[in-house]
Amino acid sequence: MKRRALLLTTLSLSMLAACGGSRSPSPTPTPEPTPPADYSGLKHIVPGQDTKIETDLKINVVFVGYEQTPTGQVARARDINLGDFENTLPKTYDTIARIPSAYGRDEFTGNKFNYNYNYVFADSKFEDDFFKYLSDIGREEKLTYYQKYYNCQGLNEETEEPDCTTPSPYISQEITENLTIDAPSTENWLANNAGRLGIAKSEYTVFLVNWYGRPDFRFHSYVKQSEAETDTGFEFGKRDSRRLIAWGGGYQNKAEPQRLWFYDLSANPDPWTNSYDVVNPDVDGDGRADVRHPPIWEYGTRRNNLGFGRFVSPDLANTVRYTAINLLFTPSPIYRAELTPPEMPDEIELRLNVDSGAEAAAVERVLKPALVQNRVAVLNPFAKFSTVVDRETLQGDLRDVYDCFFVIDAEDICSPEFGDTTGEPLFRYNLQDLREDAANAPDNKYVLPSYLFNDDADPTGGLLGIAYDDSETGTQSFVYSFTSPNLAGLYGLTDTTVHEIGHHMSLSHPHDGYDSERDLSYGASGPFLYVNSGDQSASIMSYIDLTFTFGQFNLDSQYRYLTAAYLNNTGAILDIARYEGKMPKVAPTAIKADDLFAQAKAEYAKMNYFQAAKLGDQAYRMVLNEVQANGVEIEGYKWYENLEGLSVNGKAEPRVVNNHLPYQGAVIFPEETPFQRALRLSR
């Protein structure tokens, strides 16, 4: 007897029951048979229930160039009061799948952390050596646009090149030089010297840096200029808008992992979080006063600016919590990592459907399929990846539904066959394709549907990509990537597609996420504008276009999600076998798998997350194969087979529950103000 994932009672899978998998009621309902007793001897797998891998996690907070407020004295604006950190930082974190959780209730991933904090003030020798290193590797450059803007704010119009002979009366300190410092080299120096502070570089660590106030202080900015956009060769790192105050998460191939992120308020000021503007209350134009962190010398100022009467310690504590911990170190995923519970795929086929305009650039110039697969495969190294590229001309009905996607009011261009402008005709059109593509695929193969539009017109308004959900259960569905003439020379399709598949495989941006203890979803705007600093990390999931692979923080998170997914889906499969009366036959294998999960948890606790996921995969496959060998069919959930909402006009809207914003679509550049767009595309 075949039992679909929809019929399982486990918590992580019960969310899917609303998609049409429930049984039709009989005239005389009969109760479910009482299942046999639980499997004896299992200590880690819990058939029929979700379980969590709960671990204690040490997080180091290192202050470099800061002084602690002396006991019994009034805090100064630039001093550190550890009470601010102890009152701000979370004690625990329980990760959720963010978009599925927006559809009705929290869907936990099975990863829970109890934090232990280690506060360290670097000694003078460490500080002297570090700042000398920065001076030694830095190079003198002219002031950036944003440093000049800071100096002249309030004296020039925003659209003009900042130019003033007398500094702005709104600032406390004129920037007079710009020492440009390589950010990855700085990260590596801190990692290699962390042992001097009693810290292992493999531990999660935030370095809070302040050079200002020392006799050797230099006005400075950080850069990462070692990578270019894959298809166009454009070097975003050379733009003034990509000057950094933070960096970390670099992946060290075949070396001990380093898990640190530094944050330097004495640099720049920061263009990415708009902190160069210390006057305007709402720089991002969303109608709410921004919370952004001014340069360190503005804290406690008497000037009428962002730093008036402000203390640095609470701001740094918020950065550690809402950026470093929530978005980089232990983030919640945007989607489920298991893809097709409870039968997780053995094979993943990247179906790259490339739809090109007649006058568009050659596909070979804007897409490198082998590179897409190579970069994405690290997110599930236990599945076999393959890639199929299917090319089609962007014309006829396809052109209609594509144009309708962008030009919502133009009803005359939307093919009636695929619904009206409110019915997502492009989604419906692609759904037909997917159902045909996946019809003959083996049950254990997952077809990851990507539609890559290589247009010869400019309908997109700068949109680069979306990772859609199914609009009914929050399950990941289509990946869309776009390029067009207005993006020529800047973006092709390769990097955007890797980013969006990263979402599809589970990963969030490093600038939006979830706070577990507050049950709060948030993004980089208004009171959380400062968390845009999370983009200043080694991750293709960032918007900053400086790294085009997945970093250490990404891989840690993904392997943790997978470990928990293997554990819980093994429990779901054993529960199916129990109801089918196969428990006595599969129990010996379940005991062996349970032992493997014990080893997996031990590796997980030691932060060997890849090894933990590898052991989890072995245990899961062992149980799956044994259950199937005993005649029990296990079928993974296929979202595209369960979309009843698409039988009527209109697209179902997700429910926002417990303040969880769905962030539906995971759009790369959503609803920018003209100034934000100029920041991204012009400088």
Secondary structure, 3 states (H helix, E strand, C coil): CEEEHHHCCCHHHHHHHHHCCCCCCCCCCCCCCCCCCCCCCCCCCCCCCCCCEEEEEEEEEEEECCCECCCCCCCCCCCECHHHHHHHCCCEEEEECHHHHCCCCCCEEEEEEEEEEEEEECCHHHHHHHHHHHHHHCEEECCCHHHHHHHHCCCCCCCCCCCCCCCCCCCCCCCCCEEEEEHHHHHHHHHHHHHHHCCCCCCEEEEEECCCCCCCCCCEEEECCCCCCCCCCCCHHHCHHHCECEEECCCCCCCCCCCEEEEECCCCCCCCCCCCCCCCCCCCCCCCCCCCCCCHHHCCECCCCCCECCCHHHHHHHHHHHHHHHHHHCCCCCCCCCCCCCCCCCEEEEEEEEEECCCCCCHHHHCCHHHHHHHHHHHCCCCEEEEEEEEEECCHHHHHHHHHHHCCCCHHHCCHHHCCCCCCHHHHHHHHHHHHHHHCCCCCEEEEEEEEEECCCCCCCCCCEEEEECCCCCCEEEEEEEECHHHCCCCCCHHHHHHHHHHHHCCCCCCEEEECCCCEEEECCHHHHHHHHHHCCCCCCCCCCCCCCCCHHHHHHHHHHHHHHHHHHHHHHHHHHHHCCCHHHHHHHHHHHHHHHHHHHHHHHCCCHHHHHHHHHHHHHHHHHHHHHCCCEEECCCHHHCCHHHHCCCCCCCCCCCCCCCCCECCCCCCCCHHHHHHHHCC
